[in-house]
Amino acid sequence: MLFETGMEVLLEDSVVKAKTTVCGWKDGKYFLVDAIASLKTRINSPLVARLYSNGCYSGFSTSIVGLFPEINLMALRYPDDVQESNNRKSGRLRVAMPVTIARSHDGPVLDENGVVTDLSAGGVRFSCLMKFTPGEPAYLDGLLPEERRKGIGVIVRSYVDIGSAYEYGAEFAPADDAARKSLSGFTEALRHLPASESVQEIQRKDKRPTAPVNGQLTIQVGIMTTSSTFRGISKTHILIDAPQEKGSPLMVNRIVPATVKFVDSGKACKLQCMVFKQYTNPARIWALSRPAEMQSVSMRKSPRAPVFIPAFINTNGARIEGALINLSDGGGLFATNSPEYDDLHITRLTITLPTGERVDGALCQSKSVQRIEGRMLIGLAFDDEDRKKRIAINSYYESCARYLS
């Protein structure tokens, strides 16, 4: 995914360089940014754009396709010539996985409970109460099942004192060939993730409404209820595609109340807005006033714990490799790049938990299948057929869930 709402982007014309903020987009058509008064604003004026996100620098050419002056936004041509330079060896995956952290393989028992908060093929970020200095080794027991007897080795490269604990950035440093082989098999499973899933859902600390770009919504204006798609969000407005009525754009009086309902990150959300402006050019967009609060109700029986556990499923006689990337007390999300999976099957999941316990052939029902960037995300619901298998998975989930904020 190239864009994220709130991302900073540098725009240049022949005279001016100025920073602005991405507010939304429509794939292949346009992206929206806060207007910049100092830039030339002629339609089709050429610009160079540069942005940096998740360790990846991107540059591309674009041009102005139109203005939304009443809401202080510009629409720019969606790029088709993106040049990327990745400053990381691999993408990072946000997780919440408990580990025991030791200073030594063989010395006195000096260990501490901690949590790994993200990982990549090259290293991890973890937090604990134990103090390490940059360049010092540490051993993480509970990340790779094969390394449980001594823990996988890392070298601390950075740290931050957050008051309640220390947060460390560390590089993998497996101690021997067996550990390197174990680590290689673990990180190889990262290839099953689509790029848009390389960073997991971040817990939001504020209550301000958000707009999941490309997400579906229903909108009620007066007695009319119809559907639409989110296009973005600015400091003052939420942007949606102009709703349709019997195949034609819906037209309403300006400044009328509207109720927007949608599902995002497992929550049913409701916004009370006003229709501020209906645009037909440069795109058919409605600008809705952005309310101060959003009503939401969780649709999940339990919170999801982001994890990363290589696994495989068996369905219709086929073995499909992948990784479990989140867990709840009733199911999980399985990621794979296998093209062989059909929708909605009875499935058996085989997994070795980071505790070292192997669960063979746990019965599951696939509840959803999403295809993203050539990968598949399969929502699994665990069956109660074998209580011991269900208890083993739920026990690990509960240990992860303690770290969810």
N, C-alpha and C positions, 0 to 999 in steps of 0.2 A: 504494500500500500504506500503510494508516494506521499499523500497528504494526510495531515491530522488537523482537526480544528484546534486553534490556539498556537499552531506552529509558526515560528518566525521565518520570514522570507525576505531576502535582500533583492530589490529591484533596481535596475540601472537603465537609463537611457543615455543618449550621447553627452548629457551634461550632468545629470543628477544621480546620486546613489542614495537610496532611502530604504529603511526597514519598515515592514508592515507585518500584518498577521493574517494567516489563512483562516477564513470563516466558513468555507464549504466548497463543494464542487459537484459536478456531474461528469462521470467518467467519459472521456473522449470528447467532451463539449467545452466546458469552461471550468475555471475555479474562481472563487470569490475571495477578495482581500479587502481590508480597510483601505479607504481611499487615501491617496497621498497628494496633498495640494501642490507640492513642488514639482511633480512629474508632469510631462506633457500628457494631456488627456485626449488627444485626437484619436478617433477610432482607427484601429489598425496600426497605431504607433508601435514600432518594434521595441521590445525590452529584452534584457537578459535577466534571468532569475537564478538565485542561488539559495539553497536551503540545506540545513543540517539536522538530521534526526536519527536517533537510535544507532549512532556510530557511523552513519552513512552520509557522505556529502554528495549533493546532486546539483547539477547545473543544466539549464535548458533555455531555449529562446521562446518568447511568447509575444503577445501583443494585446492591446486593449480591444475588447469586443463590445464594451458598453459600460454605462454608468448607472448606478442607482443613487442619485443625488440625495433623495429624501432620507435615506438610511445610511448614507456615507460609505457606500461600498462600490468597488470596481469589479467588473467581470473580465477575466483574462482568458485567452485561448488555452485550452488544455494542452499540455506539452506532448509532442511526439518524437522528441529528439533528446531524451534525458541521458545525460552522462553521469555515471555514478562512480564514486571512489569510496570503498568500504574501509574504514579505519580499524575494523575489528576482523578477526579471523573467522568469526561466525556470529550469528544472531544470538541474542540473550533471551532466556526464558524465565519469566517471573514465577517463583515457586514458594512454597512454605513447607519445608521438609526438615523435621527434627533430626539432629545429629549429636553424637558425643564427640567432643574435640579434645585431643591429647597433644602434648608437646613432643612426645617421643614414641617410637615403636617399642623400644626395649627397656627404657629407664623406669624410674619410679612411676606409680600410677598418679599422674597429675592430669585430670581431665575435667571437663565442664560441659554441661548440657548447652546446646545452642541450636540455631536454626539456619539453614541455607535459604537465602531469599531470592537469588537468581543464579543461573548457570549458563555456560556456553561450552563449546568444544574445547576452549582454552582454559577455562577457570570458573570460579564461583565467587559469589558474595555471601558472606555469612556474618552472624552476630552472636556474641556471647559476652560473659563477664570477664573472661580471661584476657590478660593484656599480652599482645604480641607486638613486636617491632618489625618494620619492613625488612625483608630478607630472611626472616625467621621461618623455619618450617612448622607446619601443623598437620595433624592427621585427623581426618573426618570419618568417623565410624557411623554408618547408617545411611550413606548416600549410594554406595555400590554394594549390593549383597555379597559379591564374591570377596570383598575386602573387609568383611566384618571383623575378622580376628585382629586386624591391626589398623584398619582405616586407610583410606586413600590419601597419599601425601600431596600437600600443596605448599607453595611458598607465598607468604604474605607480601603483597606489594604496596598496599595503602591501608590506612585506617582512619576512622572518624569516631571521636568520642561523642556519643549522643546522650550522655548523662546516665541513662538507665542501663546502657551496655556499650560495647564497642562494635562498630561495623567494619568489616574487613573486605578488601578486594584481594583475591588470591589467584595464583596461577597453578594449574595442575603440575605436579612433579612426582609421577609414580616411581616407586622405589626400585622396581625390578621388572623383568620381562612379563611375568605373570600379571602384575598390576597394570602395566601398559596395555596388555591384551584386554584385560577387564575394562579399563577405561575406554579403549577404542570401541568395544562393542556397545558400551553405554552411550557414547557421544554419536556413534553412527546412527542411532535411532533418531537424532535430531532432524535427519533428512525427511522424516515423515511429516514434519510440520510445515504448513503453508506459511509464507512470510508474514502474513497478517496475524498469525497466531504466535509469532516468535516472542512477542511480549504479551503476557496474559492481562486480563482485565484488572485494572488498578482500582483499589477501594477509593471511593470519592469521599473527601472529608467535608465538603460543603453541600448545602441543600439547594443550590441554584439549579434551575432546569438545564438539562443538556439536550442535544439533538443528535441522535445517532445517524450520521450522514448515510444515505441510501436505505435507511430503515423505513418500514411501512408504518402508517398511522391512519386513524380514522378521525375525521373532523366533522363537528356538528355546528351548523350555522342556522339559527332559527329552527325550523322543522326539518331541514335538509341534513342528512348524514351521508357522507361519502368518504372515499379513501384517497390517500395521497402519499408522497414520499418526502422525507426530510432532505433538504439540500444544504443546510448549514445553520450556523448560529453566530451572531455578532454580540457586541456588548449590550445592545438594546433590542435586538429583534431575532426571531426565529424564522428561517426561510424554508418554505415548502414548495413543491411543484403546484401549479394552479390546479385545484381539484376539478374533476370532470363530472358533468351531468349529462347523461345520455349521449356520451361521445364528444361533447363540446365543453370548452372551459366554463366553469361555473362563475357567474358574475353576481356580486352582492353589493349592497350599499357600503360605502367606506365607513370605517370606525364602527363596526358592529361586533358584538361579542361572539366568541367561538370557543368550543370545548374540543381539546385535542386529547386523544387517548392512544397509547402505544405500549409496546412491551420492549424493555431494554434490560439486558444483564439479569434476566430472571425476575424482573419487577414489572408489575402492571402500573403504568404511570398515567397521570391525568393533569392537564394544564388548562387553566382558564385564561384565555387570551383575548385580544382585540385584533380584528383584521385592520391593519394600518394602511396597507397599500397593495394594489393588485397590478403587477407589471406584466406587460406583453412583450417588451423589448428592453434589454437584449435577450431576455429569456422569460418564459411564462412562469412567474414566481409570485407567490404571496408572501408579504412581509407581515408577520404577526408580532404584536408587542410581546416582549419577553417578561413574563411575570416574575415576581420575587421568589415565589415558592412553587414547589411541585409536590402533588400528592402521589404517593407510591405505596404499593402493597407487594410484599415478596410473594412470588408464586412457587417458591421452593420450600420443601419441608425442612431442609437444612442448608446451611451455607456450603458453597463449593470450596474445597481446598485445592489450590493449584499445585500439582505435583509433576514429576516426570519419571515414569517407570516403564522401561522397555517391556513389551508383552506381545502376545499373539492371540488371535482368535481363530477358531475353527468353525466354519459354516458351510453346509452342503458339501462336506468332504474336502474343502480347500483350507489351507493354512495361510493366514494373512498376518504378516509382520507389521508392527507399529509400536505405539507407545500410549500409555494412559496419561492424559495431561490434566485431568482434574478428577476429584472424588467427592461424593456426598455419601450420606449414610444409606442411600438406596441405589446408587449407580455411579457412573463415571462417563468421561468423554474420551474416546479412543481415536487417535489420529493415525492415518496410514496413507501411503502413496500408491497402494495397490489398486489397479483398475477392476479387480475381479468381484468386488462386493456389490450385491444387489440390495435394494431397499428392504428393510423390515424383515429380518430373519430371526429365528431362534439361533443363538450363538453361544459358544463356550469359550471363556476367557482363561488363558493360562498366563500366570504372572509370578515372578519371584519378588516378593516385597522387599524393601530396603532393610527390614528386620531380619532377612535371611529366610523367612518362611515362604515356601513355594505353594501356590494354590493352582492345582491342575483342573482345568475343565469346569470352571464355575459357570453354571447356567445363567444366561442373560437373554433379555429380549431387546433388540435394537428398536429404539423409539423414534429416532430421527437420523437422517443422513444429510449432511451438507457437503457440497462439492465446492472447494475453494482453491483456485490456482493449481489445479491438477491433483490436489490432495483431497482426502475425505475425512470428515469429522463425524464420528458415529456415536450418538448418545445411547448408552447402555443402561438398562434397568436390571439390577441383580435379582435373581429368583431365590426363593427360600427353600428350594429343593434340598440343598445340602447345607444345613445350618452351620456346620463347622467352617466351611469355606466362606460363608457370609460373615461369620464372626471374625475370622482372621482379617478380611479386608476392612470391615468396619472398625476393628481395633486400631489399624494403622491410620484410617481416616481420622479417628478421634484424637490421635496423637498429633496429627497435622493441624486439626481444627483449633487447637489451643492457641495457635499463633495467628489466627485470623482476627483482624481488628474490626 
